[in-house]
């Protein structure tokens, strides 16, 4: 994968997919703009995956994903676009084995969120939510409260997407699997909201899993 950007007058569109090149070429011939590919600073020479990208302006964007250094290990990585090049910035990896970022939301050049998961070894399930916030010039981990359903039960919990309509209205969604020793696993959708003061649990849009979110600056948040 690579980052490609669509240059428009007074704006910038970004995408994560090398396969967009043929479509972009035909659009460019029609005089609508052009896709150009920009190299990113990968976290590993072995294998890398870009999972999401978001921009606040033509000179500011974030790209997130994960790398495969080898031996079954995955590590998160984050790149920042400054208007001319992508540069790697320090990411957060709670686990020594498996860490992944799946989505990023840029609220402003000084405020952004990223979500994914990490894996706790030696326990059943083991998937744990990974929530990062870019504030005070660096990415910092934000602890996610455990849903009441998971108290005292083996569980897997991951975050799949994040979206914001403002700095004090940020939503995250994901999935919770309760590993029952005496029956089939229970699968539950989870949602959280940052209200500017803290992170609180919120009703999930779906019973099992919400894959993607979209927010309007007018307030509504959409999910599927």
C-alpha positions as CSV (number, residue, x, y, z in Angstrom):
1,X,0.0,0.0,0.0
2,X,1.0,3.6,-0.4
3,X,-0.5,7.0,0.2
4,X,-1.9,8.8,-2.8
5,X,-3.3,12.3,-2.7
6,X,-5.8,14.1,-5.0
7,X,-4.8,17.7,-5.5
8,X,-7.7,20.1,-5.9
9,X,-7.8,23.9,-6.0
10,X,-8.0,25.0,-2.4
11,X,-8.1,21.5,-0.9
12,X,-6.6,18.1,-0.6
13,X,-8.1,14.6,-0.7
14,X,-6.0,11.6,0.6
15,X,-6.5,7.9,0.2
16,X,-4.7,4.7,1.1
17,X,-4.6,2.4,-1.9
18,X,-2.1,1.9,-4.7
19,X,-4.9,0.4,-6.8
20,X,-6.4,3.9,-7.2
21,X,-3.8,4.8,-9.7
22,X,-5.6,3.6,-12.9
23,X,-8.8,5.5,-11.9
24,X,-6.8,8.6,-11.0
25,X,-5.0,8.5,-14.4
26,X,-8.2,8.6,-16.3
27,X,-9.7,11.3,-14.2
28,X,-6.5,13.4,-14.6
29,X,-6.9,13.2,-18.4
30,X,-10.4,14.6,-18.0
31,X,-8.8,17.7,-16.3
32,X,-10.4,17.0,-12.9
33,X,-7.1,16.9,-11.0
34,X,-4.4,14.3,-10.4
35,X,-3.4,11.5,-7.9
36,X,0.2,11.6,-6.9
37,X,1.9,9.0,-4.7
38,X,4.0,9.9,-1.7
39,X,6.4,7.6,0.1
40,X,5.7,7.0,3.8
41,X,8.2,6.1,6.5
42,X,7.4,2.5,7.3
43,X,8.1,0.9,10.6
44,X,9.6,-2.2,9.1
45,X,11.5,-3.4,6.0
46,X,9.6,-6.7,6.2
47,X,5.9,-5.9,5.7
48,X,3.7,-2.9,6.5
49,X,0.0,-2.1,6.3
50,X,-1.6,1.4,6.2
51,X,-5.1,1.2,7.7
52,X,-6.4,4.7,7.7
53,X,-5.7,8.4,7.0
54,X,-7.2,11.7,7.9
55,X,-6.4,15.3,7.1
56,X,-7.3,18.8,8.5
57,X,-5.7,20.8,5.7
58,X,-3.4,20.5,2.6
59,X,-0.4,20.8,4.9
60,X,-1.5,18.5,7.7
61,X,-2.6,14.8,7.8
62,X,-2.1,11.6,9.8
63,X,-1.7,8.0,8.5
64,X,-1.7,5.0,10.8
65,X,-1.2,1.3,10.5
66,X,1.0,-1.5,11.7
67,X,4.2,-3.3,10.7
68,X,5.4,-6.9,10.8
69,X,9.0,-6.9,12.0
70,X,8.9,-10.7,11.8
71,X,8.4,-13.7,14.1
72,X,4.6,-13.0,14.3
73,X,5.1,-9.6,15.9
74,X,3.1,-6.5,14.9
75,X,3.8,-3.0,15.9
76,X,1.9,0.2,15.4
77,X,3.3,3.1,13.4
78,X,2.2,6.6,12.7
79,X,3.1,9.1,9.9
80,X,2.5,12.8,9.7
81,X,2.2,14.9,6.5
82,X,3.6,18.4,6.7
83,X,2.6,19.6,3.2
84,X,5.7,18.2,1.5
85,X,6.6,14.8,3.0
86,X,5.5,12.1,5.4
87,X,7.6,11.6,8.5
88,X,7.4,8.9,11.2
89,X,6.5,9.9,14.7
90,X,6.8,7.8,17.9
91,X,3.8,5.5,18.4
92,X,2.6,3.5,21.4
93,X,2.9,-0.3,21.7
94,X,1.7,-1.7,25.0
95,X,2.3,-5.3,23.9
96,X,5.6,-7.0,23.0
97,X,3.8,-9.2,20.6
98,X,0.8,-7.7,18.8
99,X,-0.3,-4.0,18.4
100,X,-2.4,-2.6,15.6
101,X,-3.9,0.8,14.8
102,X,-7.0,0.6,12.6
103,X,-8.4,4.2,12.4
104,X,-7.4,7.8,12.9
105,X,-9.3,11.1,13.3
106,X,-7.7,14.5,13.0
107,X,-9.6,17.1,14.9
108,X,-7.0,19.9,14.4
109,X,-3.3,20.1,13.8
110,X,-2.8,19.8,17.6
111,X,-5.5,17.3,18.4
112,X,-6.1,13.8,17.0
113,X,-7.2,10.3,18.0
114,X,-6.3,6.8,16.9
115,X,-7.8,3.4,17.8
116,X,-7.0,-0.2,17.5
117,X,-6.0,-3.1,19.8
118,X,-3.1,-4.8,21.6
119,X,-2.8,-8.3,22.9
120,X,-2.2,-9.3,26.5
121,X,-0.3,-12.6,26.6
122,X,-1.0,-15.5,28.9
123,X,-4.8,-15.0,29.2
124,X,-7.7,-16.3,27.3
125,X,-8.8,-14.0,24.5
126,X,-6.2,-11.4,25.2
127,X,-7.3,-8.6,22.8
128,X,-7.4,-5.3,24.5
129,X,-8.5,-1.8,23.3
130,X,-5.8,0.7,22.2
131,X,-6.8,4.3,22.3
132,X,-4.3,7.1,21.5
133,X,-4.6,10.8,21.6
134,X,-2.3,13.3,20.1
135,X,-2.0,16.2,22.5
136,X,0.8,18.4,23.8
137,X,2.9,17.5,20.8
138,X,2.9,13.7,21.3
139,X,0.8,10.6,21.1
140,X,-0.4,9.4,24.5
141,X,-2.4,6.4,25.5
142,X,-5.9,6.9,27.0
143,X,-7.2,4.1,29.2
144,X,-10.5,2.6,28.1
145,X,-13.0,1.6,30.8
146,X,-14.0,-2.0,30.9
147,X,-17.6,-2.7,30.0
148,X,-19.6,-4.1,33.0
149,X,-20.3,-7.3,31.0
150,X,-16.6,-8.2,31.0
151,X,-16.1,-7.9,34.8
152,X,-14.8,-11.2,36.0
153,X,-15.1,-12.9,32.6
154,X,-12.4,-13.8,30.1
155,X,-12.8,-11.3,27.2
156,X,-11.5,-9.8,24.0
157,X,-12.1,-6.1,23.4
158,X,-11.0,-4.1,20.4
159,X,-11.7,-0.6,18.9
160,X,-12.5,-0.4,15.2
161,X,-13.2,3.3,14.4
162,X,-13.1,6.8,15.7
163,X,-14.8,10.0,14.5
164,X,-15.2,13.5,15.9
165,X,-17.6,16.4,15.1
166,X,-15.7,18.7,17.5
167,X,-12.9,18.5,20.1
168,X,-15.4,17.7,22.8
169,X,-17.6,15.2,20.8
170,X,-15.4,12.2,19.8
171,X,-16.9,8.8,19.3
172,X,-15.2,5.3,19.3
173,X,-16.8,2.0,18.5
174,X,-15.6,-1.6,18.7
175,X,-16.5,-5.1,19.6
176,X,-16.5,-7.2,22.8
177,X,-16.3,-11.0,22.9
178,X,-17.1,-12.7,26.2
179,X,-15.5,-16.1,26.4
180,X,-17.8,-18.3,28.3
181,X,-16.4,-21.5,29.9
182,X,-19.9,-23.2,30.0
183,X,-21.3,-22.1,26.6
184,X,-20.8,-20.2,23.4
185,X,-19.1,-16.9,23.3
186,X,-21.2,-13.7,23.6
187,X,-20.5,-10.9,21.1
188,X,-21.4,-7.4,22.1
189,X,-20.9,-4.0,20.4
190,X,-19.3,-1.3,22.4
191,X,-19.1,2.5,22.1
192,X,-17.4,5.3,23.9
193,X,-17.6,9.1,23.8
194,X,-15.1,11.7,24.7
195,X,-17.0,14.7,26.0
196,X,-14.0,17.1,26.5
197,X,-13.6,16.1,30.2
198,X,-13.3,12.3,30.0
199,X,-14.1,9.0,28.3
200,X,-17.5,7.5,29.0
201,X,-19.3,4.4,27.8
202,X,-22.2,5.0,25.4
203,X,-24.9,2.9,23.8
204,X,-23.6,0.8,20.9
205,X,-25.2,1.5,17.5
206,X,-25.4,-2.3,16.9
207,X,-25.7,-5.4,19.0
208,X,-22.5,-7.0,17.8
209,X,-20.1,-4.8,15.9
210,X,-20.0,-1.3,14.3
211,X,-17.5,-1.1,11.6
212,X,-17.4,2.5,10.6
213,X,-18.5,6.0,11.8
214,X,-19.1,9.3,10.2
215,X,-19.8,12.7,11.9
216,X,-21.3,15.9,10.8
217,X,-20.2,19.3,12.2
218,X,-23.9,19.9,12.9
219,X,-23.8,17.1,15.5
220,X,-25.3,13.8,14.3
221,X,-23.0,10.7,14.2
222,X,-23.7,8.0,11.7
223,X,-22.7,4.3,11.9
224,X,-22.9,1.0,10.0
